[in-house]
């Protein structure tokens, strides 16, 4: 395996980087850091990304993609992340999770209805998995979808559905059969978030990010919105989670470069041997995280199943983000506790914020404990 990009791949990377250098304006970054989701500037950027095929570079051209190998998706992912273009993630849920799953399991009508609009950046999806009693144990979800004629009636609650206040569609798992074992009675749906009977209630994270509680009260969902087969949704969701767990370390790399710059311009830190050791350790771990990501790109390009490798990459990157946050705070000392609006915070309070933001990284998309179980059982063939 060659970890270097080919001349064509490197040329593509430079094109993406130059495009983002021009299009990721201070207004875009301000919205991305606001915690409230996508505003008009981010939507405009997403439309421009879609117009160039950069949201879906690996999709077939018939669905609005560029028909490129999987490694190009990783290139775009990393460059978007490095540019801090979107709120704390590098791909949209439509392009990164829902779209690829629709391509695998959706009907011809669903592919025609949703994939081109996702590729153009016209619509976005919100994940609808977690419930008050169903987090890591997703199979315990209780939101009901009762079949009635040509539609389903939804009743129940979801929680921590972050994009629901600005997305158009809910990518939602619901219980369609209570008589089957819990993981066999779940189906996957696409729900229009403007449907009557859906109520959103905001929840605010410790990092100031808005997420949502979502309540379904006799919501009518057409049968045509069922993805794949009824009662097979748990297995489709597992596939979708593998798409979600492919992380980038672009944002971490950018923040680390800013930390190194801060250390270099602060004489007392620059001469501190312990600080040099700490910075060198994080630099090493970032390189390890990149190799995880590039290996995943290679595996997917060669169409190799990579579920436990994706878990290992997610585990390492998410825990690295917390280690780097702690290291930055230790280096800055008490000044690191100051928030951005204090006017005296080093690096405009980025590490104070990073400590709060990265608390979620080892929970969302699968906890570290779940990732270790996947590595043990699927990667090392250990018993459950």
PERASUL-V646296 format. One record per helix or strand. SS is the DSSP state (H for helix, E for strand). FROM is the first residue (numbers start at 1). TO is the last residue. If there is no record, write none. Layout:
# PERASUL-V646296
SS/FROM/TO ; SS/FROM/TO
This chain:
# PERASUL-V646296
H/7/23 ; H/26/34 ; H/40/51 ; H/61/63 ; H/70/82 ; H/93/105 ; H/108/119 ; E/125/128 ; E/131/131 ; E/134/134 ; H/138/140 ; E/144/148 ; E/151/159 ; E/169/175 ; H/182/184 ; E/186/192 ; E/198/204 ; E/210/222 ; H/223/225 ; E/226/227 ; H/233/244 ; H/250/265 ; H/267/270 ; H/273/301 ; H/307/337 ; H/340/342 ; H/346/360 ; H/368/379
